[in-house]
Amino acid sequence: MDPITLAIYGALGKLSETVIADSYQALKAAIAQKCGVNSDVAKAIDDAEKKPESPGRKETLKEEITNAKIDNDPEVLKLANTLIEKVNELDKSGSVTKTTFQNTNVSGGMNIQAGKMDVGGDIVGGSKYVNSSERKKENPPKDK
């Protein structure tokens, strides 16, 4: 995912934090200045704010960022990266945390509590096997 979309979606839901809101507004203002307040990318940001859980809106935002050719703009990228850093700092301080595990094997105890969890790939644990193409199966496969 491009850093601009990542920054915007990382900030949504955390805009009540002043440090996040200020950086977010700076990024939106720079995009509006470069593309126009009524541009497709500005509209895509507004739509993402209204329904951030929509995968379609995220895809539209990514597409409009690319179409507007701001995905390589140094000023916009700098603001996006600053926002990402602030979101990460806030996450470290105990706020809502999003963690991505890629190619990770976990052994020992692990307790995960989540209101919503997006999972891809295969997960084996206890008597359940979750595969990206088959949501749940009884009797997971033996060690490969």
N, C-alpha and C positions, 0 to 999 in steps of 0.2 A: 504494500500500500504506500502511496506517495506520502511524504511528510506533512503536506498541507491537510489532506483528509485525515490522517492520523492525529494531527494536532486538534483539528476541529472536533472529531469524535471523542478524543481523549478529554476534551474540556467540557463537552456537553454533560450535564448532570453534576458538574462541579462549579457552575457559574455563580453559585452563591458565595464562593470564596473570592474575595476581592482581588487577590493576586492573579487568579485564573481569569476572572472577568476582565480585568484590565488588559492582560495580554491577548485574550480572545478578541476583545473589541479593537485592539491595535491591528491584529491580523485581518479582521473583517474590514476595517477602514482602508488598509493598504490594498486589499483585493478590490474594494469598491472604487478606490482611486484609479487603479490600473485598468479595471474592466468596466466600471460604471455601476451605479447603485441599482439599476434595473437590468443588469446583465444576467445571462443564464446562470453563471456561476454564483452570483449574489442570490438569485432566486433559489438555487439548489441548496445554498447554506441555510436560507430561511426555512426551506422545506425540511431540511435535516433537523433543525431546531424544533420544529413542530412534531416530528415523529422520528426521533433518533433510533428507535428499535427497528425501523424498516430497512431491510437489506437493499431494497430497490432504491431508496433515497441515497444510501451510501454509494451505490454504484453510479447513480446519476451524478452525484457530487464529484466522484473521481473522474468521470467522463467530461464534465464541464470544466474541471481544472485543466485537464489535458487539452481540451478544445480551445480554452482561453490562452493556452501557452504560458501559464504562470507557474507551471511545475518546475521551471528552471530559472525563475526570476530570483536573483540574489536577495533582494529586500524581503520578498514574501517568504522565501525559504528561511531566512534568518529569523523572521518573526515566528514562523511555524516551529522552528527548532527551539526557540526560546520558550514558546508555549508548552512544547513537549517536555522540556526540562522542568518547568514549573509544575506541570501535572505530575511528573515522576517524583519531584520533591514532596509534593503534597501527599502522594500515595505512600511514601516512606514514613511520613509523619503519623500515619494511622488512619487515614481516610480510606475510602473505597479503593481497593486494589485490583488491578487487572494483571494477571500473570499469564504468560505464554510459555508453555513447555514444548520444545521440539526435540524429537529424537531423545527422549528422556526415559530412563529406566529408574524406577523408584523401588527400593526394598525397605523393609521395616514398616513401622506404623505411619499412616498418613491419614489425617482427618480433614475432609473438605466440606465446608458448609457453604451453600450458594443458593441465592434466590433464583438465579437463572445461570445456566452453564452451557456454553457452546463447546461441543466436543467433536473433534475430527480424528480420524485414524482408529486404531484398535485399542480397546481397554480390556484387560483381563483382571478380574479380582473376585475372590470368593467363588461363588457358583455362577457368576454372570460373566458373559462375554459380550462386549459392545463393539460392533464393527461399523465403520462409516457407511457401509452399504446395507447392513442388516442391523437394525437398532439393538435388539436383544436376542440372545440365544441361551438356552439352558445348556449345561455341560460344555464348558469352553474347550477348545482344542488342547491337546497335550503339547508340552514344550516342543518347539520346532527345532 
